[in-house]
């Protein structure tokens, strides 16, 4: 069953896995992430999207990539987030790092 992407403009187009792979690869450039890791993540994202609906938004895709990168590589996550969320100043990075650390650090027992 084809997966359709609804863009912000309202235009619809077929899902293109290569666009997801390209975005992940850009975020992971010069990071200790293998092509296999990227392929597995892209497949997982596509499967998640297909399980939701026949039509997904570009926002759905962006958020799925962010969530996937969060578990793969913190620096790649921040790179992708900076473009996807349109960071404009250092404070944007600080806020996102705070959210990332808060979401990934285990709770310490007293």
N, C-alpha and C positions, 0 to 999 in steps of 0.2 A: 504494500500500500504506500503510495507516495506521501511524503511529508511536505507540507507547504509552509513557507515562512511569510508572515505578514510583516512588512517593513513599517517603519514609523510613518512613511508617506501614505500608507494604506495599500501600496503596491504589494502584490503577492508573487512569489517565485518559488520554484522547487528548492528544497533543502540541498545545500551543497556542503558535503562533509569536508571537502578540501579547504573551504573557507575557515572552518573550525580548526582543522589541522594547522593551517597557515597562521592563524592567530595564536594558537598554543605554541607553535614553533618560534614565533617572534618573541613571545614572552619568555621562552626558555633558552633563548640564544646565549651561548657561553655558560650555561648552567649544567650541573651534573645530572641531566635528564636525557635518557636514551630515546631513540626513535621509537623503540618498542613501548616505552612509557607513554609517549605522545599518542601512539596508535591506540593503545588500550584506553586511555582517557577519552579520546575522540569517539571511540566505539561506545564507551559507557554513556557519554553525553547523548549521542544519537539514539541509543536504546531508551534512555530516560525520556527523551523528547517524544519518541514514537509511542511510548506507553501512555503519554498524557492525552494527546489529541492528534487529529490529522493536520491541524494548523497550529503553529507556534509563532510567537513573536520574536523579533530580534532581541528583545529584553529577556525573554525566556532563555534564549541561547547564551547571551552574555552572562546571565546569572549562573547558568549551569557550568560554563567555563570557569568562572570565578570560584565556584564551590569545588570544582575538580582540581584547580591549581592550588587551592588552599591546602589540600592534602598531599600535593605533589612537591611543591617547592615554594617557600615563602617569598623569595625574591621574584620569581616568575609571577606569583600572585599579585605582588605589589606593582610590577610593571604593567600587567594587564589591567589592574584596577585603575592605575593612573590614567590610562587612555580611555577605558570604558566609562569611568566615572568623571572624566574631565578635570583632573586635579589642576589647580591653578597656582598653588603656593605650597610651601614646605609644611604648613599646618595640616594640609590635606593628607600628606604622607604620615605625619605624626598620628593623626586620628585613626587612619586605616591600620597602622602598625599596632596601635592600642587595641583596636577591635580584633586584629589577628592574634595577638598574644593572649588576649582574654579568652578567645574562642579555642585556643589550642593548648594552653598550659593547664596541667592537671591541678586540681585543688589540693592545697597543702593542709595537712592535718596538724593541729596544735600539739 
